[in-house]
Amino acid sequence: MDWIDSGKMKIRNPETGEREVHEVPDLETLRNWTLFDGGAETPDGCWVEPDGTCEHGWKAWPRILGLV
């Protein structure tokens, strides 16, 4: 993971191994996902547990950011 600029980071795509730039969700969004919705998105848009990994190999945002 590398920070590109405010709100974006480079993350390795688990399917291709290539590094891709993704917009990082803000803290309020992360809080709402985990507290009220009981899950979280992955960079490719799948919905999983906050500490989970989707079927494509992407980790949930809270897990990527080290929040869980």
N, CA, C and O atoms as a GROMACS GRO file, in nm:
protein
  272
    1MET      N    1   0.084  -0.119   0.000
    1MET     CA    2   0.000   0.000   0.000
    1MET      C    3   0.088   0.124   0.000
    1MET      O    4   0.185   0.134   0.076
    2ASP      N    5   0.055   0.216  -0.083
    2ASP     CA    6   0.124   0.345  -0.087
    2ASP      C    7   0.020   0.454  -0.095
    2ASP      O    8  -0.077   0.444  -0.170
    3TRP      N    9   0.040   0.562  -0.017
    3TRP     CA   10  -0.049   0.677  -0.028
    3TRP      C   11  -0.007   0.756  -0.150
    3TRP      O   12   0.111   0.784  -0.169
    4ILE      N   13  -0.104   0.792  -0.234
    4ILE     CA   14  -0.078   0.871  -0.353
    4ILE      C   15  -0.095   1.018  -0.320
    4ILE      O   16  -0.002   1.097  -0.340
    5ASP      N   17  -0.208   1.055  -0.272
    5ASP     CA   18  -0.237   1.190  -0.224
    5ASP      C   19  -0.355   1.178  -0.130
    5ASP      O   20  -0.403   1.068  -0.103
    6SER      N   21  -0.401   1.288  -0.081
    6SER     CA   22  -0.510   1.286   0.015
    6SER      C   23  -0.629   1.207  -0.037
    6SER      O   24  -0.688   1.243  -0.139
    7GLY      N   25  -0.664   1.101   0.034
    7GLY     CA   26  -0.782   1.024   0.000
    7GLY      C   27  -0.763   0.912  -0.100
    7GLY      O   28  -0.860   0.845  -0.135
    8LYS      N   29  -0.641   0.890  -0.148
    8LYS     CA   30  -0.619   0.782  -0.245
    8LYS      C   31  -0.498   0.699  -0.202
    8LYS      O   32  -0.404   0.750  -0.142
    9MET      N   33  -0.503   0.571  -0.236
    9MET     CA   34  -0.387   0.486  -0.208
    9MET      C   35  -0.372   0.380  -0.316
    9MET      O   36  -0.469   0.343  -0.383
   10LYS      N   37  -0.251   0.330  -0.331
   10LYS     CA   38  -0.222   0.222  -0.425
   10LYS      C   39  -0.231   0.091  -0.349
   10LYS      O   40  -0.169   0.074  -0.244
   11ILE      N   41  -0.310  -0.001  -0.403
   11ILE     CA   42  -0.330  -0.132  -0.340
   11ILE      C   43  -0.308  -0.239  -0.445
   11ILE      O   44  -0.349  -0.224  -0.560
   12ARG      N   45  -0.242  -0.347  -0.404
   12ARG     CA   46  -0.217  -0.457  -0.497
   12ARG      C   47  -0.345  -0.533  -0.524
   12ARG      O   48  -0.414  -0.577  -0.432
   13ASN      N   49  -0.377  -0.549  -0.652
   13ASN     CA   50  -0.494  -0.627  -0.694
   13ASN      C   51  -0.461  -0.774  -0.671
   13ASN      O   52  -0.364  -0.824  -0.728
   14PRO      N   53  -0.540  -0.845  -0.589
   14PRO     CA   54  -0.509  -0.984  -0.558
   14PRO      C   55  -0.522  -1.078  -0.678
   14PRO      O   56  -0.463  -1.186  -0.678
   15GLU      N   57  -0.598  -1.039  -0.779
   15GLU     CA   58  -0.616  -1.125  -0.897
   15GLU      C   59  -0.504  -1.110  -0.999
   15GLU      O   60  -0.463  -1.207  -1.062
   16THR      N   61  -0.455  -0.987  -1.016
   16THR     CA   62  -0.354  -0.962  -1.119
   16THR      C   63  -0.215  -0.934  -1.064
   16THR      O   64  -0.116  -0.947  -1.135
   17GLY      N   65  -0.208  -0.896  -0.936
   17GLY     CA   66  -0.079  -0.859  -0.876
   17GLY      C   67  -0.039  -0.715  -0.908
   17GLY      O   68   0.061  -0.666  -0.854
   18GLU      N   69  -0.114  -0.648  -0.993
   18GLU     CA   70  -0.085  -0.509  -1.029
   18GLU      C   71  -0.130  -0.415  -0.917
   18GLU      O   72  -0.227  -0.444  -0.847
   19ARG      N   73  -0.059  -0.303  -0.902
   19ARG     CA   74  -0.098  -0.203  -0.804
   19ARG      C   75  -0.194  -0.105  -0.871
   19ARG      O   76  -0.169  -0.056  -0.981
   20GLU      N   77  -0.305  -0.077  -0.802
   20GLU     CA   78  -0.409   0.011  -0.855
   20GLU      C   79  -0.437   0.122  -0.754
   20GLU      O   80  -0.426   0.102  -0.634
   21VAL      N   81  -0.474   0.238  -0.804
   21VAL     CA   82  -0.509   0.350  -0.719
   21VAL      C   83  -0.658   0.343  -0.687
   21VAL      O   84  -0.741   0.329  -0.777
   22HIS      N   85  -0.691   0.353  -0.558
   22HIS     CA   86  -0.830   0.349  -0.513
   22HIS      C   87  -0.857   0.464  -0.418
   22HIS      O   88  -0.770   0.504  -0.341
   23GLU      N   89  -0.977   0.517  -0.425
   23GLU     CA   90  -1.022   0.622  -0.333
   23GLU      C   91  -1.054   0.558  -0.198
   23GLU      O   92  -1.127   0.459  -0.191
   24VAL      N   93  -0.998   0.613  -0.092
   24VAL     CA   94  -1.020   0.560   0.043
   24VAL      C   95  -1.147   0.620   0.100
   24VAL      O   96  -1.165   0.742   0.094
   25PRO      N   97  -1.236   0.537   0.156
   25PRO     CA   98  -1.358   0.592   0.217
   25PRO      C   99  -1.323   0.680   0.337
   25PRO      O  100  -1.223   0.657   0.406
   26ASP      N  101  -1.405   0.782   0.362
   26ASP     CA  102  -1.380   0.869   0.476
   26ASP      C  103  -1.418   0.796   0.606
   26ASP      O  104  -1.485   0.694   0.603
   27LEU      N  105  -1.373   0.851   0.718
   27LEU     CA  106  -1.394   0.785   0.847
   27LEU      C  107  -1.542   0.772   0.883
   27LEU      O  108  -1.583   0.673   0.944
   28GLU      N  109  -1.622   0.871   0.847
   28GLU     CA  110  -1.766   0.863   0.877
   28GLU      C  111  -1.830   0.746   0.801
   28GLU      O  112  -1.912   0.674   0.857
   29THR      N  113  -1.792   0.728   0.676
   29THR     CA  114  -1.843   0.616   0.598
   29THR      C  115  -1.801   0.483   0.659
   29THR      O  116  -1.883   0.392   0.673
   30LEU      N  117  -1.674   0.471   0.695
   30LEU     CA  118  -1.625   0.348   0.758
   30LEU      C  119  -1.701   0.319   0.887
   30LEU      O  120  -1.738   0.204   0.914
   31ARG      N  121  -1.723   0.423   0.967
   31ARG     CA  122  -1.797   0.408   1.094
   31ARG      C  123  -1.939   0.361   1.068
   31ARG      O  124  -1.988   0.269   1.134
   32ASN      N  125  -2.007   0.423   0.973
   32ASN     CA  126  -2.145   0.385   0.942
   32ASN      C  127  -2.154   0.242   0.891
   32ASN      O  128  -2.243   0.167   0.930
   33TRP      N  129  -2.061   0.204   0.804
   33TRP     CA  130  -2.061   0.065   0.755
   33TRP      C  131  -2.053  -0.034   0.870
   33TRP      O  132  -2.134  -0.126   0.880
   34THR      N  133  -1.953  -0.013   0.957
   34THR     CA  134  -1.928  -0.112   1.061
   34THR      C  135  -2.030  -0.108   1.174
   34THR      O  136  -2.073  -0.212   1.224
   35LEU      N  137  -2.070   0.013   1.216
   35LEU     CA  138  -2.162   0.023   1.330
   35LEU      C  139  -2.308  -0.001   1.293
   35LEU      O  140  -2.380  -0.066   1.367
   36PHE      N  141  -2.350   0.052   1.179
   36PHE     CA  142  -2.492   0.047   1.146
   36PHE      C  143  -2.527  -0.057   1.040
   36PHE      O  144  -2.637  -0.112   1.041
   37ASP      N  145  -2.434  -0.084   0.949
   37ASP     CA  146  -2.463  -0.177   0.840
   37ASP      C  147  -2.404  -0.316   0.863
   37ASP      O  148  -2.439  -0.411   0.793
   38GLY      N  149  -2.314  -0.329   0.960
   38GLY     CA  150  -2.259  -0.459   0.995
   38GLY      C  151  -2.163  -0.520   0.895
   38GLY      O  152  -2.143  -0.641   0.895
   39GLY      N  153  -2.104  -0.438   0.811
   39GLY     CA  154  -2.009  -0.489   0.712
   39GLY      C  155  -1.925  -0.376   0.659
   39GLY      O  156  -1.916  -0.269   0.721
   40ALA      N  157  -1.863  -0.398   0.544
   40ALA     CA  158  -1.781  -0.296   0.481
   40ALA      C  159  -1.757  -0.333   0.336
   40ALA      O  160  -1.768  -0.450   0.297
   41GLU      N  161  -1.724  -0.233   0.256
   41GLU     CA  162  -1.691  -0.258   0.117
   41GLU      C  163  -1.544  -0.292   0.103
   41GLU      O  164  -1.461  -0.261   0.188
   42THR      N  165  -1.514  -0.358  -0.008
   42THR     CA  166  -1.377  -0.381  -0.050
   42THR      C  167  -1.347  -0.280  -0.162
   42THR      O  168  -1.441  -0.217  -0.212
   43PRO      N  169  -1.222  -0.262  -0.200
   43PRO     CA  170  -1.193  -0.167  -0.308
   43PRO      C  171  -1.265  -0.197  -0.439
   43PRO      O  172  -1.288  -0.105  -0.518
   44ASP      N  173  -1.302  -0.322  -0.464
   44ASP     CA  174  -1.375  -0.353  -0.589
   44ASP      C  175  -1.526  -0.347  -0.572
   44ASP      O  176  -1.600  -0.380  -0.664
   45GLY      N  177  -1.574  -0.304  -0.452
   45GLY     CA  178  -1.716  -0.282  -0.431
   45GLY      C  179  -1.794  -0.396  -0.371
   45GLY      O  180  -1.916  -0.384  -0.353
   46CYS      N  181  -1.730  -0.509  -0.340
   46CYS     CA  182  -1.800  -0.619  -0.275
   46CYS      C  183  -1.831  -0.583  -0.131
   46CYS      O  184  -1.763  -0.499  -0.072
   47TRP      N  185  -1.934  -0.645  -0.074
   47TRP     CA  186  -1.974  -0.623   0.065
   47TRP      C  187  -1.935  -0.745   0.147
   47TRP      O  188  -1.975  -0.857   0.115
   48VAL      N  189  -1.856  -0.723   0.254
   48VAL     CA  190  -1.807  -0.833   0.338
   48VAL      C  191  -1.808  -0.789   0.484
   48VAL      O  192  -1.841  -0.674   0.515
   49GLU      N  193  -1.773  -0.880   0.574
   49GLU     CA  194  -1.753  -0.845   0.714
   49GLU      C  195  -1.641  -0.740   0.722
   49GLU      O  196  -1.555  -0.737   0.634
   50PRO      N  197  -1.639  -0.655   0.826
   50PRO     CA  198  -1.536  -0.551   0.836
   50PRO      C  199  -1.393  -0.605   0.835
   50PRO      O  200  -1.300  -0.535   0.794
   51ASP      N  201  -1.374  -0.729   0.880
   51ASP     CA  202  -1.240  -0.789   0.879
   51ASP      C  203  -1.228  -0.897   0.771
   51ASP      O  204  -1.137  -0.981   0.776
   52GLY      N  205  -1.319  -0.895   0.675
   52GLY     CA  206  -1.326  -1.002   0.576
   52GLY      C  207  -1.252  -0.975   0.447
   52GLY      O  208  -1.190  -0.871   0.426
   53THR      N  209  -1.261  -1.076   0.360
   53THR     CA  210  -1.203  -1.074   0.226
   53THR      C  211  -1.310  -1.124   0.130
   53THR      O  212  -1.380  -1.221   0.160
   54CYS      N  213  -1.325  -1.058   0.015
   54CYS     CA  214  -1.428  -1.099  -0.080
   54CYS      C  215  -1.381  -1.218  -0.164
   54CYS      O  216  -1.265  -1.259  -0.156
   55GLU      N  217  -1.472  -1.270  -0.244
   55GLU     CA  218  -1.442  -1.387  -0.328
   55GLU      C  219  -1.335  -1.358  -0.433
   55GLU      O  220  -1.278  -1.451  -0.491
   56HIS      N  221  -1.308  -1.229  -0.458
   56HIS     CA  222  -1.205  -1.191  -0.556
   56HIS      C  223  -1.069  -1.170  -0.491
   56HIS      O  224  -0.971  -1.142  -0.560
   57GLY      N  225  -1.064  -1.183  -0.357
   57GLY     CA  226  -0.938  -1.169  -0.284
   57GLY      C  227  -0.911  -1.033  -0.224
   57GLY      O  228  -0.808  -1.013  -0.160
   58TRP      N  229  -1.004  -0.937  -0.244
   58TRP     CA  230  -0.986  -0.804  -0.187
   58TRP      C  231  -1.025  -0.803  -0.039
   58TRP      O  232  -1.126  -0.862  -0.001
   59LYS      N  233  -0.944  -0.737   0.043
   59LYS     CA  234  -0.976  -0.720   0.185
   59LYS      C  235  -1.072  -0.603   0.202
   59LYS      O  236  -1.076  -0.512   0.119
   60ALA      N  237  -1.151  -0.607   0.310
   60ALA     CA  238  -1.241  -0.495   0.343
   60ALA      C  239  -1.158  -0.372   0.379
   60ALA      O  240  -1.047  -0.384   0.431
   61TRP      N  241  -1.214  -0.254   0.352
   61TRP     CA  242  -1.143  -0.130   0.381
   61TRP      C  243  -1.096  -0.119   0.526
   61TRP      O  244  -0.981  -0.082   0.549
   62PRO      N  245  -1.180  -0.150   0.627
   62PRO     CA  246  -1.129  -0.138   0.765
   62PRO      C  247  -1.006  -0.228   0.790
   62PRO      O  248  -0.917  -0.192   0.866
   63ARG      N  249  -1.004  -0.342   0.725
   63ARG     CA  250  -0.889  -0.433   0.740
   63ARG      C  251  -0.766  -0.377   0.668
   63ARG      O  252  -0.655  -0.382   0.722
   64ILE      N  253  -0.784  -0.324   0.548
   64ILE     CA  254  -0.672  -0.263   0.475
   64ILE      C  255  -0.608  -0.150   0.555
   64ILE      O  256  -0.486  -0.137   0.561
   65LEU      N  257  -0.695  -0.070   0.618
   65LEU     CA  258  -0.647   0.047   0.692
   65LEU      C  259  -0.601   0.014   0.834
   65LEU      O  260  -0.559   0.104   0.907
   66GLY      N  261  -0.608  -0.112   0.874
   66GLY     CA  262  -0.560  -0.154   1.006
   66GLY      C  263  -0.654  -0.115   1.119
   66GLY      O  264  -0.610  -0.102   1.233
   67LEU      N  265  -0.782  -0.096   1.090
   67LEU     CA  266  -0.879  -0.057   1.192
   67LEU      C  267  -0.940  -0.177   1.264
   67LEU      O  268  -0.998  -0.161   1.371
   68VAL      N  269  -0.927  -0.294   1.207
   68VAL     CA  270  -0.975  -0.418   1.271
   68VAL      C  271  -0.868  -0.523   1.263
   68VAL      O  272  -0.888  -0.634   1.311
   0.00000   0.00000   0.00000
